[in-house]
Amino acid sequence: MHPSTNTMLIIIVTGVALMLVGFGLRDRNIGMGLMGVGLITAIGTIIYKAYITFY
């Protein structure tokens, strides 16, 4: 596996972990914030990988 792939995988896993913790705290504002940050992190990484792959 390429080293940049490992880094991107770690970032995606971190984003998903933030979403899971945020889902557990979804009745508070911090939970909604964690889910939002996790979602932006995971999707942003995937979009960045698609951008560098196709352009």
NORSUL-V537603 format. One record per pair of residues at least 6 apart in sequence whose C-alpha atoms are under 7 Angstrom apart, sorted by the first residue. I is the first residue (numbers start at 1). GAP is how many residues later the second one is. Records with the same first field share a line. If there is no record, write none. Layout:
# NORSUL-V537603
I->GAP / GAP
This chain:
# NORSUL-V537603
8->37
12->29 / 30 / 33
15->23 / 24 / 26 / 27
16->22 / 26
18->16 / 17 / 20
19->15 / 16 / 19 / 20
22->9 / 10 / 12 / 13
23->8 / 12
25->6
26->6
